[in-house]
Amino acid sequence: MKLNKFFLEHCKANKFEINKNQLEVNKNLENFYKEN
């Protein structure tokens, strides 16, 4: 799952600001989906 890549592209396309916590949430979600 490339959630982080899609998230970054979505934010860039819509000119959203990204903070460190959002990237950490994406990382945790990816780990969750890999384990389950």
FINURO-945371 format. One record per atom (N, C-alpha, C, O): atom name; residue in three letters; x, y, z; residue number from 1. Coordinates in Angstrom, 2 decimals. Example, Ala and Ser with C-alpha at 12.3 -4.5 7.8 and 13.67 -1.06 7.14 Angstrom:
2
 atom type      c1      c2      c3 seq
    N  Ala   13.19   -5.69    7.80   1
   CA  Ala   12.30   -4.50    7.80   1
    C  Ala   13.20   -3.30    7.80   1
    O  Ala   14.24   -3.32    8.46   1
    N  Ser   12.85   -2.25    7.08   2
   CA  Ser   13.67   -1.06    7.14   2
    C  Ser   12.90    0.03    7.87   2
    O  Ser   13.41    1.14    8.04   2
***
This chain:
36
 atom type      c1      c2      c3 seq
    N  Met    0.85   -1.18    0.00   1
   CA  Met    0.00    0.00    0.00   1
    C  Met    0.89    1.24    0.00   1
    O  Met    1.81    1.36    0.81   1
    N  Lys    0.62    2.12   -0.89   2
   CA  Lys    1.42    3.35   -1.01   2
    C  Lys    0.62    4.55   -0.51   2
    O  Lys    0.51    5.57   -1.19   2
    N  Leu    0.06    4.40    0.68   3
   CA  Leu   -0.78    5.45    1.25   3
    C  Leu   -0.04    6.77    1.37   3
    O  Leu   -0.58    7.82    1.03   3
    N  Asn    1.19    6.73    1.85   4
   CA  Asn    1.96    7.95    2.04   4
    C  Asn    2.18    8.68    0.72   4
    O  Asn    2.05    9.90    0.65   4
    N  Lys    2.50    7.94   -0.34   5
   CA  Lys    2.72    8.53   -1.66   5
    C  Lys    1.44    9.21   -2.16   5
    O  Lys    1.48   10.34   -2.64   5
    N  Phe    0.32    8.49   -2.05   6
   CA  Phe   -0.95    9.06   -2.51   6
    C  Phe   -1.34   10.28   -1.68   6
    O  Phe   -1.85   11.27   -2.22   6
    N  Phe   -1.09   10.21   -0.38   7
   CA  Phe   -1.40   11.33    0.51   7
    C  Phe   -0.59   12.57    0.12   7
    O  Phe   -1.13   13.67    0.02   7
    N  Leu    0.70   12.37   -0.10   8
   CA  Leu    1.56   13.50   -0.48   8
    C  Leu    1.14   14.10   -1.81   8
    O  Leu    1.12   15.32   -1.97   8
    N  Glu    0.80   13.25   -2.78   9
   CA  Glu    0.36   13.74   -4.08   9
    C  Glu   -0.96   14.50   -3.96   9
    O  Glu   -1.15   15.54   -4.59   9
    N  His   -1.87   13.97   -3.14  10
   CA  His   -3.16   14.63   -2.94  10
    C  His   -2.97   16.01   -2.30  10
    O  His   -3.58   16.99   -2.72  10
    N  Cys   -2.12   16.08   -1.29  11
   CA  Cys   -1.87   17.35   -0.61  11
    C  Cys   -1.21   18.36   -1.55  11
    O  Cys   -1.54   19.54   -1.54  11
    N  Lys   -0.27   17.89   -2.34  12
   CA  Lys    0.41   18.77   -3.28  12
    C  Lys   -0.56   19.31   -4.33  12
    O  Lys   -0.55   20.49   -4.65  12
    N  Ala   -1.41   18.43   -4.86  13
   CA  Ala   -2.37   18.83   -5.89  13
    C  Ala   -3.38   19.84   -5.36  13
    O  Ala   -3.83   20.72   -6.09  13
    N  Asn   -3.74   19.70   -4.09  14
   CA  Asn   -4.74   20.58   -3.49  14
    C  Asn   -4.12   21.69   -2.65  14
    O  Asn   -4.83   22.46   -2.00  14
    N  Lys   -2.79   21.76   -2.67  15
   CA  Lys   -2.04   22.79   -1.95  15
    C  Lys   -2.34   22.79   -0.46  15
    O  Lys   -2.51   23.84    0.16  15
    N  Phe   -2.42   21.58    0.12  16
   CA  Phe   -2.62   21.43    1.56  16
    C  Phe   -1.26   21.42    2.24  16
    O  Phe   -0.27   20.95    1.67  16
    N  Glu   -1.22   21.93    3.47  17
   CA  Glu    0.00   21.85    4.26  17
    C  Glu    0.06   20.48    4.93  17
    O  Glu   -0.96   19.91    5.31  17
    N  Ile    1.26   19.98    5.08  18
   CA  Ile    1.47   18.66    5.68  18
    C  Ile    2.33   18.85    6.92  18
    O  Ile    3.34   19.56    6.90  18
    N  Asn    1.93   18.20    8.02  19
   CA  Asn    2.79   18.25    9.20  19
    C  Asn    3.30   16.85    9.54  19
    O  Asn    2.83   15.86    8.99  19
    N  Lys    4.25   16.79   10.44  20
   CA  Lys    4.92   15.54   10.80  20
    C  Lys    3.93   14.51   11.34  20
    O  Lys    4.06   13.32   11.05  20
    N  Asn    2.95   14.94   12.11  21
   CA  Asn    1.98   14.01   12.69  21
    C  Asn    1.15   13.31   11.63  21
    O  Asn    0.83   12.13   11.77  21
    N  Gln    0.80   14.00   10.57  22
   CA  Gln    0.03   13.38    9.49  22
    C  Gln    0.84   12.28    8.82  22
    O  Gln    0.30   11.22    8.48  22
    N  Leu    2.11   12.51    8.62  23
   CA  Leu    2.97   11.49    8.00  23
    C  Leu    3.11   10.29    8.93  23
    O  Leu    3.18    9.15    8.47  23
    N  Glu    3.16   10.54   10.23  24
   CA  Glu    3.27    9.45   11.20  24
    C  Glu    2.00    8.61   11.22  24
    O  Glu    2.07    7.39   11.35  24
    N  Val    0.84    9.25   11.10  25
   CA  Val   -0.43    8.52   11.04  25
    C  Val   -0.45    7.62    9.81  25
    O  Val   -0.86    6.46    9.90  25
    N  Asn   -0.01    8.13    8.68  26
   CA  Asn    0.04    7.32    7.45  26
    C  Asn    0.93    6.11    7.64  26
    O  Asn    0.59    5.00    7.22  26
    N  Lys    2.07    6.31    8.27  27
   CA  Lys    2.99    5.20    8.50  27
    C  Lys    2.34    4.14    9.39  27
    O  Lys    2.45    2.94    9.13  27
    N  Asn    1.65    4.59   10.43  28
   CA  Asn    0.98    3.65   11.34  28
    C  Asn   -0.15    2.91   10.64  28
    O  Asn   -0.36    1.73   10.88  28
    N  Leu   -0.88    3.59    9.78  29
   CA  Leu   -1.96    2.94    9.03  29
    C  Leu   -1.41    1.88    8.09  29
    O  Leu   -1.97    0.79    7.98  29
    N  Glu   -0.32    2.19    7.43  30
   CA  Glu    0.29    1.20    6.53  30
    C  Glu    0.71   -0.04    7.31  30
    O  Glu    0.49   -1.16    6.86  30
    N  Asn    1.32    0.17    8.47  31
   CA  Asn    1.73   -0.97    9.30  31
    C  Asn    0.53   -1.78    9.76  31
    O  Asn    0.57   -3.01    9.77  31
    N  Phe   -0.54   -1.09   10.12  32
   CA  Phe   -1.76   -1.77   10.56  32
    C  Phe   -2.32   -2.66    9.46  32
    O  Phe   -2.67   -3.81    9.70  32
    N  Tyr   -2.40   -2.12    8.24  33
   CA  Tyr   -2.96   -2.90    7.14  33
    C  Tyr   -2.05   -4.05    6.72  33
    O  Tyr   -2.53   -5.08    6.25  33
    N  Lys   -0.76   -3.89    6.87  34
   CA  Lys    0.17   -4.98    6.56  34
    C  Lys    0.01   -6.13    7.55  34
    O  Lys    0.11   -7.30    7.18  34
    N  Glu   -0.23   -5.78    8.82  35
   CA  Glu   -0.32   -6.80    9.86  35
    C  Glu   -1.69   -7.47    9.90  35
    O  Glu   -1.80   -8.60   10.39  35
    N  Asn   -2.72   -6.81    9.39  36
   CA  Asn   -4.08   -7.37    9.49  36
    C  Asn   -4.58   -7.79    8.17  36
    O  Asn   -5.70   -8.28    8.06  36
***
